[in-house]
Amino acid sequence: MKTFARRLEIEDIDKGDGDAFAQHILSVWRKSEGNLVEDYIKAFPSMVLFDGTPRVNDTPDLIECGHEALSVKLLGEGWAENKKETRNFLGKDYCMIVGRDYFDATTQQLPMYSIVQALMQNTSGQMLKVRYQRLVLPVRTMGGRPFLFGYSFDRQRESLARGSVSDCAIPLRRKLEEKDYANLFR
């Protein structure tokens, strides 16, 4: 299976290619002009938070993964607990290929929307074929500190649905305790 990230037009989300949550957080990004606002903190359980420092040909450092994020559903609980090991679950090819969207979002300060296909390892050691859409949003704190929010979802555009996330094994998850995500930005 070939790993790829195919960039899509951000306007496609407005036209209905993105799910309702992607439309919502893109709207929040536009209204806040990329500034970190409380709406992101409320929405965080479904997203992944990354460091906003540009990295060429690599994914940025993971800061925190929301307990409802697609990566938790696919890879299993705890995949992001050891921040130094997260790249092992994703694989070097994946990190290099998808890294371009993160780099461009950071350097251009614009959202990036793409479809991604990859082979990943879950916490049980099983290899999974995954295909999903991803929205990367660059945000900054009032002090100017850059972050990236990543939201991935498995809704497939008809024209790109040659492979399907529904083919993946999605492990059942137990309910996690709620966290105070506002503390991540202090």
C-alpha positions as CSV (number, residue, x, y, z in Angstrom):
1,M,0.0,0.0,0.0
2,K,1.4,3.4,-1.0
3,T,1.5,6.1,1.6
4,F,0.4,9.5,0.3
5,A,-1.0,12.9,1.3
6,R,-3.0,14.6,-1.5
7,R,-3.7,18.3,-0.9
8,L,-7.3,19.4,-1.4
9,E,-8.8,22.8,-1.6
10,I,-9.8,24.3,1.7
11,E,-13.0,25.6,0.0
12,D,-14.0,22.0,-0.5
13,I,-14.9,21.8,3.2
14,D,-17.3,24.7,2.7
15,K,-18.9,22.8,-0.2
16,G,-19.7,19.8,1.9
17,D,-16.6,17.6,1.6
18,G,-15.7,18.1,5.2
19,D,-17.9,16.8,8.0
20,A,-19.8,19.2,10.3
21,F,-17.0,19.4,12.9
22,A,-14.4,20.3,10.2
23,Q,-16.7,23.0,8.9
24,H,-17.2,24.3,12.5
25,I,-13.5,24.5,13.4
26,L,-12.6,26.0,10.1
27,S,-15.2,28.7,10.8
28,V,-13.7,29.3,14.2
29,W,-10.3,29.6,12.6
30,R,-11.5,32.2,10.1
31,K,-13.5,34.2,12.8
32,S,-10.5,34.3,15.2
33,E,-8.1,35.0,12.3
34,G,-5.9,32.1,13.6
35,N,-5.8,33.2,17.2
36,L,-6.3,30.6,20.0
37,V,-9.8,31.1,21.4
38,E,-11.9,29.1,23.9
39,D,-13.8,27.4,21.1
40,Y,-10.7,25.4,20.2
41,I,-10.3,24.3,23.8
42,K,-13.9,23.1,23.9
43,A,-13.4,21.2,20.6
44,F,-10.0,19.8,21.6
45,P,-11.1,16.2,22.6
46,S,-11.6,15.5,18.8
47,M,-8.2,17.0,17.8
48,V,-4.5,16.5,18.1
49,L,-2.3,19.4,19.2
50,F,1.2,19.8,17.7
51,D,4.1,22.2,18.3
52,G,3.9,25.0,15.7
53,T,7.6,25.1,14.9
54,P,8.3,24.4,11.2
55,R,10.0,21.0,10.5
56,V,11.0,20.1,7.0
57,N,10.0,16.7,5.8
58,D,8.7,15.6,9.2
59,T,5.6,15.8,11.4
60,P,5.9,18.4,14.2
61,D,6.3,17.3,17.8
62,L,3.1,16.0,19.3
63,I,1.9,17.9,22.4
64,E,-1.4,16.2,23.2
65,C,-4.0,14.0,21.6
66,G,-7.7,14.4,22.4
67,H,-9.4,11.3,23.6
68,E,-11.9,11.3,20.8
69,A,-9.4,11.9,18.0
70,L,-9.5,9.5,15.0
71,S,-5.9,8.5,15.8
72,V,-7.1,7.1,19.2
73,K,-9.9,5.2,17.5
74,L,-7.5,3.7,14.9
75,L,-4.3,3.2,16.9
76,G,-5.7,2.6,20.3
77,E,-5.6,4.4,23.6
78,G,-2.2,5.3,24.8
79,W,-0.5,5.6,21.3
80,A,0.3,9.2,22.1
81,E,1.2,8.8,25.7
82,N,5.0,8.4,25.1
83,K,5.6,11.4,22.9
84,K,9.0,10.1,21.9
85,E,7.5,6.9,20.5
86,T,4.6,8.3,18.5
87,R,6.6,8.4,15.3
88,N,7.2,4.6,15.6
89,F,3.4,4.0,15.4
90,L,3.1,6.3,12.4
91,G,6.3,5.2,10.5
92,K,9.1,7.3,8.9
93,D,7.5,7.4,5.4
94,Y,4.2,8.7,6.9
95,C,5.9,11.4,8.9
96,M,8.0,12.5,5.9
97,I,5.0,12.6,3.5
98,V,2.5,14.3,5.7
99,G,5.1,16.6,7.1
100,R,4.6,18.9,4.1
101,D,1.1,19.9,5.2
102,Y,2.3,20.8,8.7
103,F,5.3,22.7,7.4
104,D,3.1,24.7,4.9
105,A,0.4,25.4,7.5
106,T,3.1,26.7,9.9
107,T,5.1,28.8,7.4
108,Q,2.1,30.2,5.4
109,Q,-0.2,30.5,8.5
110,L,-3.0,28.9,6.4
111,P,-5.2,25.8,7.0
112,M,-4.2,22.7,5.0
113,Y,-6.8,20.1,4.0
114,S,-5.8,16.7,2.5
115,I,-6.6,13.1,2.1
116,V,-4.1,10.7,3.6
117,Q,-3.4,7.0,3.0
118,A,-0.9,5.0,5.1
119,L,0.0,1.8,6.8
120,M,0.2,2.3,10.5
121,Q,0.8,0.2,13.6
122,N,-1.7,0.2,16.4
123,T,-0.9,-0.3,20.1
124,S,-1.5,-4.0,19.7
125,G,1.2,-4.3,17.1
126,Q,-1.3,-4.8,14.3
127,M,-0.6,-3.1,10.9
128,L,-3.6,-1.1,9.6
129,K,-4.4,0.3,6.2
130,V,-5.9,3.7,6.9
131,R,-7.4,6.4,4.6
132,Y,-8.8,9.6,6.0
133,Q,-9.2,13.3,5.5
134,R,-7.2,15.8,7.6
135,L,-7.6,19.5,8.4
136,V,-4.5,21.2,9.9
137,L,-5.1,24.6,11.5
138,P,-2.3,27.0,12.5
139,V,-3.1,28.9,15.7
140,R,-1.2,31.2,17.9
141,T,-1.6,32.3,21.5
142,M,-2.0,35.9,22.6
143,G,1.8,35.9,23.2
144,G,2.4,34.7,19.7
145,R,3.3,31.1,20.4
146,P,2.5,28.9,17.4
147,F,0.6,25.6,17.6
148,L,-1.1,23.4,15.1
149,F,-4.4,21.7,15.6
150,G,-5.0,18.5,13.5
151,Y,-8.5,17.1,13.0
152,S,-8.8,13.9,11.0
153,F,-12.0,12.3,10.0
154,D,-13.0,9.3,7.9
155,R,-15.7,10.8,5.7
156,Q,-14.7,10.0,2.1
157,R,-15.2,12.2,-0.9
158,E,-16.9,10.1,-3.6
159,S,-14.1,10.9,-6.1
160,L,-11.4,9.7,-3.7
161,A,-13.1,6.8,-2.1
162,R,-11.1,4.0,-3.8
163,G,-9.9,2.8,-0.4
164,S,-11.9,3.1,2.8
165,V,-11.2,3.7,6.4
166,S,-14.2,1.3,7.0
167,D,-11.8,-1.5,6.0
168,C,-9.7,-0.8,9.1
169,A,-10.1,-2.4,12.4
170,I,-11.3,0.2,14.8
171,P,-10.8,-1.0,18.4
172,L,-13.4,-0.3,21.1
173,R,-12.4,2.4,23.6
174,R,-13.3,2.8,27.2
175,K,-14.5,6.3,28.3
176,L,-11.6,8.4,29.4
177,E,-11.7,10.9,32.2
178,E,-12.2,14.5,31.1
179,K,-9.1,16.6,31.1
180,D,-8.7,20.4,31.6
181,Y,-7.3,21.1,28.1
182,A,-7.0,24.8,28.8
183,N,-3.9,24.1,30.8
184,L,-2.0,22.9,27.7
185,F,-1.6,26.5,26.6
186,R,-0.2,28.0,29.8
